[in-house]
């Protein structure tokens, strides 16, 4: 039984094949990055975060690797660092676990980065977005993402939403966006 969004995302990631370029759009403590590296063996995994603490935690967890590049910058600036097609991008929105809860992903930068990611996404590429509507900024992000993703052209993208309908207190949920 898959009871948490983090477990659901891992199950989806494990099913991916032939991942050349992957991007952890919100590195946090590095657990998604580590999971992607260990399970998909991409040619390159890029990880973004704006917090120095996230960079230190992620690099400590992963170590020095030729196939891993941490970028201490907003994911909204992805186009300054990545020009090649992306096969997989993962967002785990919100704030750094055990970090400053006042530093969160923001609706504007999340949408800006997502638009750029979708332009870079390879055919059959996927974007996984874990959304946390239970805090103020997360709620704003959830509303903007629902509108933005709902307006993507179905000729170009498939958008799925995975949610736990019987959980209380605005539980997190996952979007999966696939490029046709």
Secondary structure in CASP SS format (residue, H / E / C, confidence):
PFRMAT SS
TARGET T0000
AUTHOR 0000-0000-0000
METHOD secondary structure of the structure
MODEL  1
X C 1.00
X C 1.00
X C 1.00
X C 1.00
X H 1.00
X H 1.00
X H 1.00
X H 1.00
X H 1.00
X H 1.00
X H 1.00
X H 1.00
X H 1.00
X H 1.00
X C 1.00
X C 1.00
X C 1.00
X C 1.00
X C 1.00
X C 1.00
X E 1.00
X E 1.00
X E 1.00
X E 1.00
X C 1.00
X C 1.00
X C 1.00
X C 1.00
X C 1.00
X C 1.00
X H 1.00
X H 1.00
X H 1.00
X H 1.00
X H 1.00
X H 1.00
X H 1.00
X H 1.00
X H 1.00
X H 1.00
X C 1.00
X C 1.00
X C 1.00
X E 1.00
X E 1.00
X E 1.00
X E 1.00
X E 1.00
X E 1.00
X C 1.00
X C 1.00
X H 1.00
X H 1.00
X H 1.00
X H 1.00
X H 1.00
X H 1.00
X H 1.00
X H 1.00
X H 1.00
X H 1.00
X H 1.00
X C 1.00
X C 1.00
X C 1.00
X C 1.00
X C 1.00
X E 1.00
X E 1.00
X E 1.00
X E 1.00
X E 1.00
X E 1.00
X C 1.00
X H 1.00
X H 1.00
X H 1.00
X H 1.00
X H 1.00
X H 1.00
X C 1.00
X C 1.00
X C 1.00
X C 1.00
X C 1.00
X E 1.00
X E 1.00
X E 1.00
X E 1.00
X E 1.00
X E 1.00
X E 1.00
X C 1.00
X C 1.00
X E 1.00
X C 1.00
X C 1.00
X C 1.00
X C 1.00
X C 1.00
X C 1.00
X C 1.00
X C 1.00
X E 1.00
X C 1.00
X C 1.00
X H 1.00
X H 1.00
X H 1.00
X H 1.00
X H 1.00
X H 1.00
X H 1.00
X H 1.00
X H 1.00
X H 1.00
X H 1.00
X H 1.00
X H 1.00
X H 1.00
X E 1.00
X E 1.00
X E 1.00
X E 1.00
X E 1.00
X E 1.00
X E 1.00
X E 1.00
X E 1.00
X E 1.00
X E 1.00
X C 1.00
X C 1.00
X C 1.00
X C 1.00
X H 1.00
X H 1.00
X H 1.00
X H 1.00
X H 1.00
X H 1.00
X H 1.00
X H 1.00
X H 1.00
X H 1.00
X H 1.00
X H 1.00
X H 1.00
X H 1.00
X H 1.00
X C 1.00
X C 1.00
X C 1.00
X C 1.00
X C 1.00
X C 1.00
X E 1.00
X E 1.00
X E 1.00
X E 1.00
X E 1.00
X E 1.00
X C 1.00
X C 1.00
X C 1.00
X C 1.00
X C 1.00
X C 1.00
X C 1.00
X C 1.00
X C 1.00
X C 1.00
X E 1.00
X E 1.00
X E 1.00
X E 1.00
X E 1.00
X E 1.00
X E 1.00
X C 1.00
END
